[in-house]
Amino acid sequence: MEIALRNEIPTYSGGLGILAGDTVRAAADLGLPLVGVTLASRAGYFRQELRDGNQHELPDPWDPSRWGSRLEAKVAVPVEGRPVWVGGWAYVHEGHMGGRLPVILLDTDLDENSPDDRRLTDHLYGGDEAYRLKQEIVLGIGGARMLQALGFSIRQYHMNEGHAALLALELMRRRAYAPEHVQPGDPAFDLQGVRARCCFTTHTPVDAGQDKFRYELAQRVLGDFVDLPALKRVAGDDCLNMTRLALNLSDYVNGVAKRHAETSRGLFPGYRVHAITNGVHPFTWTAPSFIQLYNRALAGWCHEPELLVRAECCISDQAIWSAHETAKRHLIDTVQARSGVELDAGVATIGFARRMTAYKRPDLLFSDLARLRELSADTPLQVVLAGKAHPRDEDGKRLIKLLHDHMQALAPAVRLAYLPNYDMATALAMVSGVDLWLNTPLPPLEASGTSGMKAAFNGVPSFSVLDGWWLEGCIEGVTGWAIGQADAASDGHAEALYGKLATTILPLYYSDRPGWIAVMKGAISRNASFFNSHRMMRRYVAEAYVR
């Protein structure tokens, strides 16, 4: 549903889109025969403006013709008994290593359609339940038909989250047996043939995160396209569950971290859920100063990120620290320009940026303002924050306001800055410019998380709750630090956070520069070398695409 192709194209809302973009970028670097399919989302997600700590959503439109070429092909999809025509744009990603890979952005803004239908591919995650279902018809059914119309020969379809699951229904229709060959009680479709062509990656560890549509709505919108009894057999009895549909019609299913796969097996008993832990694109998420450093010391690291395991022995402490100082200065300049807050280059800087929603617990660091103020008096710290709340997530918006209230209460003892309109450029400045990356999700709700992986490419250690990828990436005191213990009660996380900052992390930063740089090198050599999109894509090819 979303892909972060570049900072100027707002067809993404957060981590899912960033991951899809990194998938495209890695596939281009590796020369894989892959094509991406998404929606044009002409109106974008939204541009965030903050006024007195209150989020305001402003339009963020973009022009597909500026970045893509109009496709000559058009296909029709069924919506409420009428054909809705789907065109599109071809965006060609050109990688820094010379690879090129196409992404199709589906678009219903065509003269053949009614005014309402022309808007179906406008708003990313916008509209009501019916609007969302129609979008997923365009993505799944329209996407499959567009690939066929353009002459692509598809070996394997990869559904990234359940939004695209109607693709499998389109493949079912293509593999329907002739009625005269179907005996009573026999399946009407070659389901095994469909499963062999599909793989599915689930990204949510909770039932509430799955797309579900009432069958009454599905019947009205999809009409004769579906046979309701057949649909219920593969999508659930109670409602059209897009995750269930994808699970039942995919031969390969995976979660995005080892813990997430375990959680998914409990959530979906009876299904075999593999684990391919996420990764991030090396070149995209490495600051220029570190790119230059790695190019000198570890030639070929962009294509073989595993070479970064040599960082500990092949790169000097001074070179690491100099590259970090350059990245930190860029962040300080960015914060000054965008928020008016003047940070101190000599002060330990903590970064926290992600989708603002309750389970991410962005307020955990501020659980005890008096203690945070006291901590900063002994060992100074400053904090840079960023993140959007979904327009309908009122709790997330309240958290943003709460963070701004805390900023005012802590000033001037603790410098804090909140950067508005979090995007790819802001993310790179933050993950490379801070000294410590903070992540505080409520376990087990973090499927994977990737921001700490990005930080690792820039020698920034993580300080995180043991959930998602950090269960695999954390080597205490070597790659970063854990908040609390795995499977321990979450109500002790605030105490663990304050305690480790006060007794371990900040004293190391201020009193033992070689020791701190050793942890920076540990993040690079043990985390960045493994948690990257090249390793991820090689595993998808070997385990999911070619079987």
N, C-alpha and C positions, 0 to 999 in steps of 0.2 A: 504493500500500500504506500510505502514511502521509501525514497532513496536520496541520500545526501550526496549529490554529484559534485557540487562545488558550493562555496559560500554564497555566491550570487543567485543560486537557484533554490528557492525556499520550499522544496518538495519533501521536507522532512520535519519531524517534530522533536526527535530525540535519539536515544541510543539505538532503537531498531533501525531507523533510517541511516544512521552513521554506519552501523554494521553492514547494511546492504550496500552502501557506497564503498566501504572497504573491501567487500567481496568483489565488487566490480573492478576496483583498482588492482587488487591482487591478481585476479584472473587475467587482466590485461598484461601485468608484469610477467606472468607465468606462461602467457601465450595460449590460454585455454579457450576452446571454442564454445564460448558462453555468450548468451544474450540476456539482458535484463529487461523486465517488463514492469511498468508502474503506471500511475496516473499522472496526467499533466499538472493537476492541482494549480490551475492558473491563478487562483487567489492566494496561493501559498498557505501557510499555517496561520501565523499572525505576527505582527511586529509588536513587541512588548514595550510599553512606556510605563514608567513608574512615577507616580506623583504622591509625595508624602508616604511612600511605601505601599501604595495601592496600585495593583496591576491594572493597566488599561490595554485592551486588545485593539490594535489598529490594522487595517488591511495591509497585506504584503504581496501585492500582485507582481507577476513577472510575465515577460513576453517570450513564449517558447520559440518564436521565429528568430530571436536574437542568438540563441544557443543551438538550435536544432534545425533540421530540414524537414519540410512537410512530406509525409508519406503519401504515395500515390494511391495506395490501397485503402479501401474502406470496407468495414464489415458491419453486419447488423446483429443486435442482440435483442432477445425478447424482454419487453418490460410492459406489464399490464396489458397484454394482448396486442401491442403495437411494436413495430421494429424501431429500435433506437440505433442510429448510425454512429459508428465509432471510427474516427480517423486517428491520426497520431503524428508524432514527430520523432525523428531519429536523432538522438544525441550520441555522438561518438566520443567516448572517453579516450583521450590520448595520454598515455602514461609517460612518466619521466624517463622510462627505459625504452621508449619507442613502441610499446604495445598499444593496440587500438581495439576497442570493444564497444559494440553498439548497445544502447539502451533505448527502448521504445516507450514513449510517453503517450499513453492513450488519451484521446481528446474527443468529447462529444459536442464541442462548440462548432457545429456544422449547420449550414443552411437547411439541410434536409430535416433537422430536428425542430421540435417545438421549443419555445423559450425556456420552459422548465427543464426539458431534457438537455438543452445546451449547457445548463449549469451543473450537470451531474459530475463533471470532473473539475469543478472549480475549487471546492473547499476540502482541504485535508482534514479528515475526522470531523467534518461539520455536519449540520443538519440533524434530522430526526432518524428514527429507526428505519423508515422506508427509504430515505435518502441514502443511508449507509448500505442497505441491502442492494439498492440499484447500483451504487458504486462498485460493490463487490461482484455484481453481475458483469459490469464493464471490465473489471480487472480479470476475473477468472475466466468467464466465457468469452468475452471480447478479446482478452489477451491470447487465449488459445487459438481463436479464429484468425486473429491478426497475424500470428506467427505462420499459420498455414497459408494465408493469403499472400504473405511476403515470400513464400517459398523456402522457409527454414525447415530443415530436416532435424527434428528434435529427438535426441536419444533419451533424454531424461528431463522431466519437469521437476523443479525444486520449488515447493511452496514454502515461502518464508513467513511463518505464522499463518493462522487460519483464515486471514482475509482473502486469500486466493483460492480457497478450497472448492469453489464452484467450477474451477478448472477441471476437477475430477469428474463432475457431472457431465461436462462437455465431452470428456473422453469416454465416459460410459455410453453416451448416445452414439458415439462413433463405433462403439464395440457392442452394439445391440445385435442379438441374434435375430435372424429372420423369423417372424411369428410361426411359420409352418414347421420350423425346426425345434420349436420349444414345446416340450411335453408338460403336462400339468405338474406343478411342483418344482420344475426345473428353473434355474435362474435365467432371466431374460437378457442378461448382459455378461460379457466376458470380464468379470471382475478381476480375475487374476491377471489378465492382460493389462488392465488399467493400473493395478497395483505395481506391476513390474516397471511401469513408466514413471512412477511418482515417488518422490521422497518429500518428507515433511519435517521442518524444524519448528518445534514449539518453543516459545519464549516466555511463557507465563507459568508460574508455579501455583497459581490459585484459580479456582473454578470461576470466580467473578471476573477474571480477566479474559474470558473466552467470548467470542462473538456468538450470540444466540438470537434467533429470530422466531417469532411465533409462526406456526405452520399456516395459520389463517392468512397472515401477511405474505408468507412465501408462496402460497397457492395463488393469491391475488396478483402478486408481482410477477412470478415466473410463469403462471398460467399453464398452458399445455406442454411447456418445456419439461416439466417433471411429472413423473408418476408418483403420487403421494405415498402409496404403500411401499414402493421400491425405495423412495427417498428415506422413509422412516427406518428402514432396515439398515441404512448406512449412516444416518445422521442423528439417530436417537428418537425415542418414542414421543417425548414431551415437546420438543422444539427442534428447529433446524440448528443444530450445534455444529458450528464450522470446524471446531477442533475435532469433534468426533468424526465428522465427514472426512477430514484429512487423515485422521488416524486409520480409519477403516479402508481407505482407498490408497494407502501408501505402503510400499513394501519395505521402506526404510524410514525409521522415525528417530529423531535425536533431540536431546536437550542440549543446552549451550554451556554446561559445566557438569562436572561429575556429580556434585551435590544436586544440581537441578534435575539431572536424569533420574537420580534416586527418588527425588520428590515427585517427579512426573510418573514414575512407575507406581507410586502409591496413589496418585490422583487418578491414574488411568490403569487400574489393575487388568491384567490379561494382555497388555500390549508390551512388546519388547521395545524399550526406549534406550537407544545408544547414547553415548556422550561424546560430543566433539566440542571441546571448550573453545569459546570465542577467541579472536585475536584482532589486532588493530594493524592498519597499514603502516609499515615502517616510515616511508618517505613522507607521507601526509602528516604524521603526528610527531615528527622530530623537528625541533627548532633548527633554524639555519646554522647556528653556532655549533650544534652537535652534529649536524650533517657534515659540515666541514671537518670536524674532528674525526668522525668515523671514516670519512673518505680518505683521510691521510693515514690513519692507523690500521683500518680494517677494510681494505678495498674489497668491494663486492658484497658488502653487508646488506645492501638494499635487496639483492636477489636471494642472498643466503643469510637471513638475519641470525641464524645459529652461530655465525662468526662472532657475534657479540659476546659469546662466552669468554672470549679472549680479552675483554675489556679490562679485567682486573690486572692482568700481567702486561698488556701491551699499551696501555694509556697511563700517562703519569697523573698523579694527584693534581698537579698544577694545571694541566691541560683540562681536566674535568672541571675544576673549580672556575677556571677562566671562561669556559663555555657556559657554565651555569650563571656566572655573573652577567654575561652578555644577555642571556635570556631573561634574567631577573630585571635588568634595567629596562628591557622592552616592556615587560609587564608593568613596571612602575610607571613608565610613560603612558601606557595604555590606560591604567587606572586614573591617572591624573587627568588625561584628556576626556575620559568618559564619565567620571564621577566627581571630579574635583578633589578627591582625597589624595593627599600626598603621603606616600609610603616611604619608609626608611630602608635603604638597601642593606643596612647592617642588622636589621631585626628579622628574627625567624618568622617566616610567612607561611601561613596555612591556607590551602585552597580547598574549597568545597563548591562544586558546581554540578548540577544535574536537574532532571525534572523535579519540580517542587510538588511533592505529594506526601501524604502523611507517613507512609511506610519507609520513606527515605530518611525520616527523622532529622531534618536540617537544623532543628532546634536543640539537638542533644548537646552540642558544644556549649549551649547557653543555658543549661539546666540550672546552674548556680552562678549567677552574675557576680556575686561577692567573691566567690572562690576564683572565678576567672580573672577578676580584677586584681586579686591578691597574687595570683600566679604570674600575671603579666608584670607586676611590680618587681618580682624577684628575678624573673627571666622574661624579658619583653617578647611579646608576640603580636602579630598583626594578621588579619584575616581578610581574604578576598572571596566573595560569594557571587554566584550567578545561577540563574535558572528560571524557567517559565513554568507556570501552572496552567493546566488545560483550562480553557475558558469556562468549562462547566464544573471544574473542581474548586468548589468554594473553600474547602479545607486547605487546599494548596495555596489559594490566594491569601487566606488568613495567615498562613505560615510566612509568606513573604512580608506581609505587614508586621508580623511579630518580630521577624529578624530586623527590620528597620527600627522598630521600637527598641530592641536590644542594642542596636548600634548607637542610638542616641543616649541610652542609659549608661553605656560603657565609655562614651567619649568624655574626656580625652585620654583616659587611662589606657584604652585599647583602641588602636586604629582599626577600623573596619570599612570595607568598601563593598558595595553591591553593584555589579556591572549589569546594566539592562540589556535586554534582547540577546540573550545567550545564543551564539551561533558557532560555526566551525572556527572562525578566526579568533573569537574570544576564547574558545576552548584551548586552542593551541597555545595562545599567550599564557593561559593559566597553568596548564599541565606542565609547561616548560619553565615557567618563571617563579613558581612558588618553591618553597623548600620542603614542604611536607604535604602530601595529598590525603585528605580526610574523607572517609566513607562510613556512614552510620546506619545502614538499612536494618530493618527489623527482621531477623531470621525467621523462617527460611524464604522470605519474599524476594530476595535478590536472585534472579535467575542466573545472571553472570556478572554484569557490570563490566565496563571496558575502560572507564576513565583512568583508573589506576594503571592499566596497561600502557596507556598513552604517556602517563607521567614517567613510567619506567624507562621509556626510550630517551628520556631527557635527564636520567639520573635522579629523579625525584622519588624518594621512598614513599610507600603507602602506610597509612595508619588507619586500619579498617576493622570493622566487625568481621568475624570469621563466617562469611557466607559467600555464595557465588564463587567466582574465580579465586578469591583471596584464600579460600581453604586450600587451594592447590599452589598458590603463589607465595604464601607467607612462610618465610624462614625467619623466625624471631631474631631481631637484631642483625640480620644479614641482608634481607631484602626490604625490611620495614618492620612494622610492629602490629600486633593484634590487639583489638579492644575486647577484653574479656576472653573467655574460653569457648571452644566449640561446644554447642549444645547446652551451654550454661544459661541460666535465667537472664533475660534481657534487661530486667530492672536494675541490674548491677553495672550496665554499660557506662553510665555517666561517671560513676565512681572510678571505674577502670580507666576511662578516658583521662580524667583529671590526674589520677595517680601516676599513670605512665608518662604523661606530658611533664609532670613536675619532677619525677625522680629519675627518668631515663632519657627521654627524647630531648627536651630542651637543655639539660645539662650537657649532653653529648654534643649538641649543636654549638654551644657557646664555649665549652671547655676542652674539646678534643676534636679539632678540625680533621686530622688524619682519620680518626675513628668515624667521623660523619661521612667523609668521602669514601671510606670503605663500604658503608651502607649504600651510598650512591652507586658505587661500582657493582655491588651485589644486586641492586635493582636492575641494572643494565644487563649484567652477565647471566643472571639466573631467571629474570622475568622477561625482559624485552627479547632475549634470544629465543624464548619459547612461545610467549603469548602474543603471537603475531599472525596476521591474516595469511601469510604464505604457508605456514605450517597448517593452519586451519583449512585452507583450500586444497592443499595436497591430501589431507585426510578426507575431505569431501569427495575428491576425485576417486581416491583409492577405495573408499568404503561405501560411498553412497551413489556415485554416478556410474562407476564401471564395476559391475558385479556379475 
